[in-house]
Amino acid sequence: MLDHLDCQVDEILKKEETENIPTLSEITADVVSEFGGSWKFIIIFMCFFGGWIAFNLFVYSFDQYPFILLNLILSCISVFQAPFILMTQNRLTNIDRKRAENDYRIDLKVSLEIVELQKKLDSTLEKLDTYLQK
């Protein structure tokens, strides 16, 4: 019985894996989101911004104090990075929603099977009581 259930679970998981093959745009969004949310990204951009400011203050001032060009670069990075992160989050939310739905269906099925087993056990106990009373 358990071997049969294991086979069914394996089939369901394989089907789920083949249904969730990401597209090129989803892979790109995942890569950008993963890099954009890492310490590597933060350290690289802290060094870049510090270098930009130091270069403009001490070496050659092509972007003076309010650093408008630097702000433009920051804005462009944010404009492009945010949608990638949102796409990744939406895809992961959909995967989680499908898994939660499957978990709910399994829990409901298990609950119904437990009720059936309880009925069978009650029936068996009643028959045993009537047999022992004779």
TIRO-2110 file (N, C-alpha, C; in Angstrom, 1 decimal):
// TIRO-2110
0.8, -1.2, 0.0, N, 1, A
0.0, 0.0, 0.0, CA, 1, A
0.9, 1.3, 0.0, C, 1, A
1.9, 1.3, 0.9, N, 2, A
2.7, 2.4, 0.9, CA, 2, A
3.6, 2.6, -0.3, C, 2, A
4.0, 1.5, -0.9, N, 3, A
4.8, 1.6, -2.2, CA, 3, A
3.9, 2.2, -3.3, C, 3, A
2.7, 1.9, -3.3, N, 4, A
1.8, 2.5, -4.3, CA, 4, A
1.6, 4.0, -4.1, C, 4, A
1.5, 4.4, -2.8, N, 5, A
1.4, 5.8, -2.5, CA, 5, A
2.7, 6.6, -2.9, C, 5, A
3.8, 5.9, -2.6, N, 6, A
5.1, 6.5, -2.9, CA, 6, A
5.2, 6.8, -4.4, C, 6, A
4.7, 5.8, -5.2, N, 7, A
4.8, 5.9, -6.7, CA, 7, A
3.9, 7.1, -7.1, C, 7, A
2.7, 7.2, -6.5, N, 8, A
1.8, 8.3, -6.9, CA, 8, A
2.4, 9.6, -6.5, C, 8, A
3.0, 9.7, -5.4, N, 9, A
3.6, 11.0, -5.0, CA, 9, A
4.7, 11.3, -5.9, C, 9, A
5.6, 10.4, -6.3, N, 10, A
6.6, 10.6, -7.3, CA, 10, A
6.1, 11.1, -8.6, C, 10, A
5.0, 10.5, -9.1, N, 11, A
4.4, 10.9, -10.3, CA, 11, A
3.9, 12.4, -10.2, C, 11, A
3.3, 12.7, -9.1, N, 12, A
2.8, 14.1, -9.0, CA, 12, A
3.9, 15.1, -8.9, C, 12, A
5.0, 14.7, -8.2, N, 13, A
6.1, 15.7, -8.1, CA, 13, A
6.8, 15.8, -9.5, C, 13, A
6.9, 14.8, -10.2, N, 14, A
7.5, 14.9, -11.6, CA, 14, A
6.6, 15.7, -12.5, C, 14, A
5.3, 15.6, -12.4, N, 15, A
4.4, 16.4, -13.2, CA, 15, A
4.5, 17.8, -12.8, C, 15, A
4.6, 18.1, -11.5, N, 16, A
4.7, 19.5, -11.0, CA, 16, A
6.0, 20.1, -11.5, C, 16, A
7.1, 19.3, -11.5, N, 17, A
8.4, 19.9, -12.0, CA, 17, A
8.3, 20.2, -13.5, C, 17, A
7.7, 19.4, -14.3, N, 18, A
7.6, 19.7, -15.7, CA, 18, A
6.7, 20.8, -16.0, C, 18, A
5.7, 21.0, -15.2, N, 19, A
4.8, 22.2, -15.4, CA, 19, A
5.5, 23.5, -15.0, C, 19, A
6.4, 23.5, -14.1, N, 20, A
7.0, 24.7, -13.6, CA, 20, A
8.4, 25.0, -14.3, C, 20, A
8.6, 24.6, -15.5, N, 21, A
9.8, 24.9, -16.2, CA, 21, A
9.8, 26.4, -16.5, C, 21, A
10.7, 27.2, -16.0, N, 22, A
10.7, 28.6, -16.2, CA, 22, A
11.1, 29.0, -17.6, C, 22, A
10.5, 30.1, -18.1, N, 23, A
10.8, 30.6, -19.4, CA, 23, A
12.1, 31.5, -19.3, C, 23, A
12.6, 31.9, -20.5, N, 24, A
13.9, 32.7, -20.5, CA, 24, A
13.7, 34.0, -19.7, C, 24, A
12.5, 34.6, -19.8, N, 25, A
12.3, 35.9, -19.1, CA, 25, A
12.2, 35.6, -17.6, C, 25, A
11.7, 34.5, -17.2, N, 26, A
11.6, 34.2, -15.8, CA, 26, A
13.0, 33.9, -15.2, C, 26, A
13.8, 33.2, -16.0, N, 27, A
15.2, 32.9, -15.6, CA, 27, A
16.0, 34.2, -15.4, C, 27, A
15.8, 35.1, -16.4, N, 28, A
16.5, 36.4, -16.4, CA, 28, A
16.0, 37.2, -15.1, C, 28, A
14.7, 37.2, -14.9, N, 29, A
14.2, 37.9, -13.7, CA, 29, A
14.8, 37.3, -12.4, C, 29, A
14.9, 36.0, -12.4, N, 30, A
15.5, 35.3, -11.2, CA, 30, A
16.9, 35.7, -11.0, C, 30, A
17.7, 35.7, -12.1, N, 31, A
19.1, 36.0, -12.0, CA, 31, A
19.3, 37.4, -11.5, C, 31, A
18.6, 38.4, -12.1, N, 32, A
18.7, 39.8, -11.7, CA, 32, A
18.2, 40.0, -10.3, C, 32, A
17.1, 39.3, -9.9, N, 33, A
16.7, 39.4, -8.5, CA, 33, A
17.6, 38.9, -7.5, C, 33, A
18.2, 37.7, -7.9, N, 34, A
19.2, 37.1, -7.0, CA, 34, A
20.4, 37.9, -6.8, C, 34, A
20.9, 38.5, -7.9, N, 35, A
22.1, 39.4, -7.8, CA, 35, A
21.7, 40.7, -7.1, C, 35, A
20.6, 41.3, -7.4, N, 36, A
20.2, 42.6, -6.9, CA, 36, A
19.9, 42.5, -5.4, C, 36, A
19.6, 41.3, -4.9, N, 37, A
19.3, 41.2, -3.5, CA, 37, A
20.4, 40.5, -2.7, C, 37, A
21.7, 40.7, -3.2, N, 38, A
22.8, 40.0, -2.5, CA, 38, A
23.7, 41.0, -1.9, C, 38, A
24.6, 40.6, -1.0, N, 39, A
25.6, 41.4, -0.4, CA, 39, A
26.6, 41.8, -1.5, C, 39, A
26.8, 41.0, -2.5, N, 40, A
27.8, 41.3, -3.5, CA, 40, A
27.3, 42.5, -4.3, C, 40, A
26.0, 42.6, -4.6, N, 41, A
25.5, 43.8, -5.2, CA, 41, A
25.7, 45.0, -4.4, C, 41, A
25.3, 44.9, -3.1, N, 42, A
25.4, 46.1, -2.2, CA, 42, A
26.9, 46.5, -2.1, C, 42, A
27.8, 45.6, -1.9, N, 43, A
29.2, 46.0, -1.8, CA, 43, A
29.7, 46.7, -3.1, C, 43, A
29.4, 46.0, -4.2, N, 44, A
29.9, 46.6, -5.5, CA, 44, A
29.3, 48.0, -5.7, C, 44, A
28.0, 48.2, -5.4, N, 45, A
27.5, 49.6, -5.6, CA, 45, A
27.9, 50.6, -4.5, C, 45, A
28.2, 50.1, -3.3, N, 46, A
28.8, 51.0, -2.3, CA, 46, A
30.2, 51.5, -2.8, C, 46, A
30.9, 50.6, -3.3, N, 47, A
32.3, 50.9, -3.8, CA, 47, A
32.1, 51.9, -5.1, C, 47, A
31.2, 51.5, -6.0, N, 48, A
31.0, 52.4, -7.1, CA, 48, A
30.6, 53.8, -6.8, C, 48, A
29.6, 53.9, -5.8, N, 49, A
29.1, 55.2, -5.4, CA, 49, A
30.2, 56.0, -4.7, C, 49, A
30.9, 55.3, -3.8, N, 50, A
32.0, 56.0, -3.1, CA, 50, A
33.1, 56.4, -4.0, C, 50, A
33.4, 55.6, -5.0, N, 51, A
34.4, 55.9, -6.0, CA, 51, A
34.0, 57.1, -6.9, C, 51, A
32.7, 57.1, -7.3, N, 52, A
32.1, 58.2, -8.1, CA, 52, A
32.2, 59.5, -7.3, C, 52, A
31.8, 59.5, -6.1, N, 53, A
31.8, 60.7, -5.3, CA, 53, A
33.2, 61.2, -5.0, C, 53, A
34.1, 60.3, -4.7, N, 54, A
35.5, 60.6, -4.4, CA, 54, A
36.2, 61.2, -5.7, C, 54, A
35.9, 60.6, -6.8, N, 55, A
36.5, 61.0, -8.1, CA, 55, A
36.0, 62.4, -8.4, C, 55, A
34.7, 62.6, -8.2, N, 56, A
34.1, 63.9, -8.6, CA, 56, A
34.5, 65.0, -7.6, C, 56, A
34.8, 64.7, -6.4, N, 57, A
35.2, 65.7, -5.4, CA, 57, A
36.7, 66.0, -5.4, C, 57, A
37.5, 65.0, -5.7, N, 58, A
39.0, 65.2, -5.6, CA, 58, A
39.8, 65.2, -6.9, C, 58, A
39.3, 64.5, -7.9, N, 59, A
40.1, 64.3, -9.1, CA, 59, A
39.6, 65.2, -10.2, C, 59, A
38.4, 64.9, -10.8, N, 60, A
37.8, 65.7, -11.9, CA, 60, A
36.3, 65.8, -11.7, C, 60, A
35.8, 67.0, -11.6, N, 61, A
34.4, 67.2, -11.3, CA, 61, A
33.5, 67.3, -12.5, C, 61, A
33.2, 66.2, -13.1, N, 62, A
32.2, 66.2, -14.2, CA, 62, A
30.8, 66.1, -13.7, C, 62, A
30.6, 65.7, -12.5, N, 63, A
29.2, 65.6, -11.9, CA, 63, A
29.4, 66.3, -10.5, C, 63, A
29.1, 67.5, -10.4, N, 64, A
29.3, 68.3, -9.2, CA, 64, A
28.4, 67.9, -8.1, C, 64, A
28.5, 68.6, -6.9, N, 65, A
28.0, 68.1, -5.6, CA, 65, A
26.6, 67.5, -5.6, C, 65, A
25.6, 68.0, -6.1, N, 66, A
24.3, 67.3, -5.9, CA, 66, A
24.3, 65.9, -6.6, C, 66, A
25.4, 65.7, -7.4, N, 67, A
25.5, 64.4, -8.1, CA, 67, A
24.3, 64.0, -8.9, C, 67, A
23.8, 64.9, -9.8, N, 68, A
22.6, 64.7, -10.5, CA, 68, A
22.8, 63.4, -11.5, C, 68, A
23.9, 63.3, -12.1, N, 69, A
24.1, 62.2, -13.0, CA, 69, A
24.1, 60.8, -12.2, C, 69, A
24.7, 60.9, -11.0, N, 70, A
24.7, 59.7, -10.1, CA, 70, A
23.2, 59.3, -9.7, C, 70, A
22.4, 60.4, -9.4, N, 71, A
21.0, 60.2, -9.1, CA, 71, A
20.3, 59.6, -10.3, C, 71, A
20.6, 60.0, -11.5, N, 72, A
19.9, 59.5, -12.7, CA, 72, A
20.3, 58.0, -12.8, C, 72, A
21.6, 57.7, -12.6, N, 73, A
22.0, 56.3, -12.7, CA, 73, A
21.2, 55.4, -11.7, C, 73, A
21.2, 55.9, -10.4, N, 74, A
20.4, 55.2, -9.4, CA, 74, A
19.0, 55.0, -9.8, C, 74, A
18.4, 56.0, -10.3, N, 75, A
16.9, 55.9, -10.7, CA, 75, A
16.8, 54.9, -11.8, C, 75, A
17.7, 54.9, -12.8, N, 76, A
17.6, 53.9, -13.9, CA, 76, A
17.7, 52.5, -13.4, C, 76, A
18.7, 52.3, -12.5, N, 77, A
18.9, 51.0, -11.9, CA, 77, A
17.6, 50.5, -11.2, C, 77, A
17.0, 51.4, -10.4, N, 78, A
15.8, 51.1, -9.7, CA, 78, A
14.6, 50.8, -10.6, C, 78, A
14.5, 51.6, -11.7, N, 79, A
13.4, 51.4, -12.6, CA, 79, A
13.5, 50.0, -13.3, C, 79, A
14.7, 49.6, -13.6, N, 80, A
14.8, 48.3, -14.2, CA, 80, A
14.9, 47.1, -13.2, C, 80, A
15.4, 47.3, -12.1, N, 81, A
15.5, 46.3, -11.1, CA, 81, A
14.2, 45.9, -10.4, C, 81, A
13.4, 46.9, -10.1, N, 82, A
12.1, 46.6, -9.4, CA, 82, A
11.2, 45.7, -10.2, C, 82, A
11.0, 45.9, -11.5, N, 83, A
10.1, 44.9, -12.2, CA, 83, A
10.6, 43.5, -12.2, C, 83, A
11.9, 43.3, -12.3, N, 84, A
12.5, 42.0, -12.3, CA, 84, A
12.2, 41.3, -10.9, C, 84, A
12.4, 42.1, -9.9, N, 85, A
12.1, 41.5, -8.5, CA, 85, A
10.6, 41.2, -8.4, C, 85, A
9.7, 42.1, -8.9, N, 86, A
8.3, 41.8, -8.8, CA, 86, A
7.9, 40.6, -9.6, C, 86, A
8.5, 40.4, -10.8, N, 87, A
8.2, 39.2, -11.6, CA, 87, A
8.6, 37.9, -10.9, C, 87, A
9.8, 38.0, -10.3, N, 88, A
10.2, 36.8, -9.6, CA, 88, A
9.3, 36.5, -8.4, C, 88, A
8.9, 37.6, -7.7, N, 89, A
8.0, 37.4, -6.5, CA, 89, A
6.6, 36.8, -7.0, C, 89, A
6.1, 37.4, -8.1, N, 90, A
4.8, 36.9, -8.6, CA, 90, A
4.9, 35.4, -9.0, C, 90, A
6.0, 35.0, -9.6, N, 91, A
6.1, 33.6, -10.1, CA, 91, A
6.2, 32.7, -8.8, C, 91, A
7.0, 33.1, -7.8, N, 92, A
7.1, 32.3, -6.6, CA, 92, A
5.8, 32.3, -5.9, C, 92, A
5.1, 33.3, -5.9, N, 93, A
3.7, 33.4, -5.2, CA, 93, A
2.8, 32.4, -5.9, C, 93, A
2.8, 32.3, -7.2, N, 94, A
2.0, 31.4, -8.0, CA, 94, A
2.3, 29.9, -7.7, C, 94, A
3.6, 29.7, -7.6, N, 95, A
4.1, 28.3, -7.2, CA, 95, A
3.6, 28.0, -5.8, C, 95, A
3.8, 28.9, -4.9, N, 96, A
3.4, 28.7, -3.5, CA, 96, A
1.8, 28.5, -3.4, C, 96, A
1.1, 29.2, -4.2, N, 97, A
-0.4, 29.1, -4.2, CA, 97, A
-0.8, 27.7, -4.7, C, 97, A
-0.1, 27.2, -5.7, N, 98, A
-0.4, 25.9, -6.3, CA, 98, A
-0.1, 24.8, -5.2, C, 98, A
1.0, 25.0, -4.6, N, 99, A
1.4, 24.0, -3.5, CA, 99, A
0.4, 24.0, -2.4, C, 99, A
0.0, 25.2, -2.0, N, 100, A
-0.9, 25.3, -0.8, CA, 100, A
-2.3, 24.7, -1.2, C, 100, A
-2.7, 24.9, -2.5, N, 101, A
-3.9, 24.3, -2.9, CA, 101, A
-3.8, 22.7, -2.9, C, 101, A
-2.7, 22.2, -3.4, N, 102, A
-2.4, 20.8, -3.4, CA, 102, A
-2.4, 20.3, -1.9, C, 102, A
-1.8, 21.0, -1.0, N, 103, A
-1.8, 20.6, 0.4, CA, 103, A
-3.2, 20.6, 1.0, C, 103, A
-4.0, 21.6, 0.6, N, 104, A
-5.4, 21.6, 1.1, CA, 104, A
-6.1, 20.4, 0.6, C, 104, A
-6.0, 20.1, -0.7, N, 105, A
-6.7, 18.9, -1.2, CA, 105, A
-6.3, 17.6, -0.6, C, 105, A
-5.0, 17.5, -0.3, N, 106, A
-4.4, 16.3, 0.3, CA, 106, A
-5.0, 16.2, 1.8, C, 106, A
-5.0, 17.3, 2.5, N, 107, A
-5.5, 17.4, 3.9, CA, 107, A
-6.9, 17.0, 3.9, C, 107, A
-7.7, 17.5, 2.9, N, 108, A
-9.1, 17.2, 2.9, CA, 108, A
-9.4, 15.7, 2.6, C, 108, A
-8.6, 15.2, 1.7, N, 109, A
-8.7, 13.8, 1.4, CA, 109, A
-8.3, 12.9, 2.6, C, 109, A
-7.3, 13.3, 3.3, N, 110, A
-6.8, 12.5, 4.4, CA, 110, A
-7.9, 12.6, 5.5, C, 110, A
-8.5, 13.8, 5.7, N, 111, A
-9.6, 13.9, 6.7, CA, 111, A
-10.8, 13.0, 6.4, C, 111, A
-11.1, 12.9, 5.1, N, 112, A
-12.2, 12.1, 4.7, CA, 112, A
-11.9, 10.6, 4.9, C, 112, A
-10.6, 10.2, 4.6, N, 113, A
-10.2, 8.9, 4.8, CA, 113, A
-10.2, 8.5, 6.3, C, 113, A
-9.8, 9.5, 7.2, N, 114, A
-9.8, 9.2, 8.6, CA, 114, A
-11.2, 9.0, 9.1, C, 114, A
-12.2, 9.8, 8.6, N, 115, A
-13.6, 9.6, 9.0, CA, 115, A
-14.1, 8.2, 8.6, C, 115, A
-13.7, 7.8, 7.3, N, 116, A
-14.1, 6.5, 6.9, CA, 116, A
-13.5, 5.4, 7.8, C, 116, A
-12.2, 5.5, 8.1, N, 117, A
-11.5, 4.6, 9.0, CA, 117, A
-12.2, 4.5, 10.3, C, 117, A
-12.6, 5.7, 10.8, N, 118, A
-13.2, 5.7, 12.2, CA, 118, A
-14.6, 5.0, 12.1, C, 118, A
-15.3, 5.2, 11.0, N, 119, A
-16.6, 4.5, 10.9, CA, 119, A
-16.4, 3.0, 10.8, C, 119, A
-15.3, 2.5, 10.1, N, 120, A
-15.0, 1.1, 10.0, CA, 120, A
-14.6, 0.6, 11.4, C, 120, A
-13.8, 1.3, 12.1, N, 121, A
-13.4, 0.9, 13.4, CA, 121, A
-14.6, 0.8, 14.4, C, 121, A
-15.5, 1.8, 14.3, N, 122, A
-16.7, 1.8, 15.2, CA, 122, A
-17.5, 0.6, 14.8, C, 122, A
-17.7, 0.3, 13.5, N, 123, A
-18.5, -0.9, 13.1, CA, 123, A
-17.8, -2.1, 13.6, C, 123, A
-16.5, -2.2, 13.5, N, 124, A
-15.8, -3.4, 14.0, CA, 124, A
-15.9, -3.6, 15.5, C, 124, A
-15.8, -2.5, 16.2, N, 125, A
-16.0, -2.6, 17.7, CA, 125, A
-17.4, -3.0, 18.1, C, 125, A
-18.4, -2.5, 17.3, N, 126, A
-19.8, -2.9, 17.6, CA, 126, A
-20.0, -4.4, 17.4, C, 126, A
-19.4, -4.9, 16.3, N, 127, A
-19.5, -6.3, 16.0, CA, 127, A
-18.8, -7.1, 17.0, C, 127, A
-17.6, -6.6, 17.5, N, 128, A
-16.9, -7.3, 18.5, CA, 128, A
-17.7, -7.3, 19.8, C, 128, A
-18.3, -6.2, 20.2, N, 129, A
-19.1, -6.2, 21.4, CA, 129, A
-20.3, -7.1, 21.3, C, 129, A
-20.9, -7.2, 20.2, N, 130, A
-22.1, -8.1, 20.1, CA, 130, A
-21.6, -9.6, 20.1, C, 130, A
-20.4, -9.8, 19.6, N, 131, A
-19.9, -11.2, 19.6, CA, 131, A
-19.5, -11.6, 21.0, C, 131, A
-18.9, -10.6, 21.7, N, 132, A
-18.4, -11.0, 23.1, CA, 132, A
-19.6, -11.1, 24.1, C, 132, A
-20.7, -10.4, 23.8, N, 133, A
-21.9, -10.5, 24.7, CA, 133, A
-22.6, -11.8, 24.5, C, 133, A
-22.4, -12.5, 23.4, N, 134, A
-23.1, -13.7, 23.2, CA, 134, A
-22.5, -14.8, 24.0, C, 134, A
END
